[in-house]
Amino acid sequence: MPTAYITAPPDEAADIAELLVEERLAACVNRFPCSSVYRWDGEVHRDDEVVLLAKTTEGAYDRLVERVEESHPYDVPCIERFEEFDALDSFGEWREDAVE
C-alpha cells in the first residue's frame, strides 16, 4: 500500500489533509511540522513547512497526486511515494474500506 509524503506551508496543510480525507483519496493524513532548506530559482530558502503522510491505496494514488497538484499553492509541490510492506492486516483492511 502506498503512502504519499507531501510538504505544504503551515497555513495550507490542514486544508489539504482535510480535502484528501473528505474526498476519500486518503484514509488518514498525519501532519507534523518541519523546517526545510531548499534551492528555488537559484537561491537557498529556509521555510517552516508541514509534512503530510497520506495513507492511500494503489487505486487512489494517482487521483490523490492530481488533487494535491490542483489544490497545492506551490508551483512544484513535493509529493513522494513510499510503499508499505509490513502493515497490520487490520490496518490495510481499514484503509481499503476508507478510500474509494
N, C-alpha and C positions, 0 to 999 in steps of 0.2 A: 504494500500500500504506500502511496506517495504522501509526503508532507512537503508543503511549499514553504520555503523560507523567504520572507518578504521584509524589506525595511521600508519605513514610512516616517514622515515628520510627525512629531507628537500630536499635533492638533488635527491630524487626519487619520491616524492609526485606528482609533476606536471605531470611526465610521466605516472604514474598510473592513475591519473584523466583523462588525455587525452585518454589513451587507453580504459578506460571504456566507455567514451562518443563516441569515434570513432567507437568502435565495437558494439555500440548500446545496451550495457548492462546497462547503466545508462543514463537517460535523462539529468542529471545535476550533477555535483560534486562540492560542496563548499569546499574550502580549508582555513584553518586558523591555525596559529602557536600555539604550546602549549609547555609546559615544563613537562616532565614526570619523575616520580620516580618509579622504579620498581625493583623487585628482579629477577635476572637471574644467573643461575649457582652458587647459594649460596651467591651472592654479591648484594649489593644495587647499582643501576646505576641511574644516572641523565643525561637525554639527552633532547635536543631540538628535537621536532617532529612536524609533521603537521597532523592535523585531517582532514580527508576526510569524507564528508557526501554525499553518493552516493544515489540519488533518483532513484529507480528502480521499477520493477513490480514483482508481485508474480511469474510469469512465467520465469523471467530472473534472479531471485535472486540466485539460485543455480549455474548457469553458471557464474554470477558475482563473487561469492565466489571462484569458481575454478580458474578463470582468475587471481584474486588477489593473490591467493596462488602460482600460476605459476610465476607471474611477481614480486612478493614482495621479497626484499632482506633478510627479517628476516626468521629465521627457524620457528618461531611461530608468524605469524602476528596477530595483534588484528583486528578481524572482528566481529562486534556485530550487531545484527539486532534489529531495532526499528520499531514498527508499528505505522502508522499514522492513526488516527481515525477521524480527523476533518480537512481535507484539502479542499480547494475550489474545487468545481466540475470541473471548467475550468482547474485548475492545474492538476488534476487527468487525465482528458482527454488528455491534452498535453503530460503528462508523458507516457500514454499508446501509443500515436502516435509516440513518440520519441524512444521508446525501442522496440526491436524486440523479 
